[in-house]
Amino acid sequence: MKKTYIFFLGVLVLLGVSSCDNVEEDNRFVEVIPNETNKVARAVLIEEFTGQRCVNCPAAHEEMERLQHLYGADSVVAVSIHAGPLAVFSRANVIGLRTELGDNYYKYWKVEAAPMGIVNRTGGVTDRFTWAGQVHAELQKTAALKLSLENVYDDVKREVAIKVTAEGLENVKGKLQLWIVEDGIICTQFMADGKPKPDYEQNHVLRAAVNGEWGTDFFVNADKTITQSFTMAIDKGWNAEKVSVVAFVYNDGGVQQVTKKHIK
């Protein structure tokens, strides 16, 4: 029986070898590489709800800065929305960053307390401890479109002309939202020890919406490019050197792509 087993094993080996003899060595293994030409990384939008009287908010600001440092400010676009009971409206001798626009978002998303945030408008409102995992997951995705901004600022009129260009990699339907944000605002912020810091630097602060509270209708076909133009007056109280436009396209599937560019 042992000899018979060895005999049949030898036959199987010979058959296996002979079955490969007719295939040229270079053709035995063919690696199929997918076409990566049209793939674009998806940037991530963090909408952070914050307030100047929120003692835990500086820690959330630090977390956003950490994620931007880790992945790059072009990949992680942060917008700080001062809203809710811990935010402050401007009044005589007080620099406040709260806006009615921000309060409307605060109510719509049913934010219960600050600091909280929404990552790419997926997963709902969450605290800062979940942002890193959500951002990492979103960055693994490819975008359905390319999005770019061209801003031309008129110093005399204090007005910016904005051109948004979108190149479809897939058919995308939703809303295009444009926001004005400002960096480098020095004002009072309450800190973790409960004390106010009068020279705190606020960044990514939502100032206004360019094209309405929820944006304007948007549609682009795959392999097509469209442009849309807007103008926006820059308030005298804003430092034009620190002002940027944030543009993003969103739908029921979340934020499909986002980009940010200074106006000057």
Secondary structure, DSSP 8 states (H G I E B T S, - for coil): -HHHHHHHHHHHHHHHHHHHTTS-GGGS--------TT--B--EEEEEEE-TT-TTHHHHHHHHHHHHHHH-TTTEEEEEEE-STTS---BTTB-----HHHHHHHHHTT--SSSEEEETTEEEEE-GGGHHHHHHHHHTSB-SEEEEEEEEEETTTTEEEEEEEEEESS-EEEEEEEEEEE--EEEEEE-TTS-EEEEEEE-SEEEEESS-TT-EEEEE-TT-EEEEEEEEE--TTS-GGGEEEEEEEEETTEEEEEEEEE--
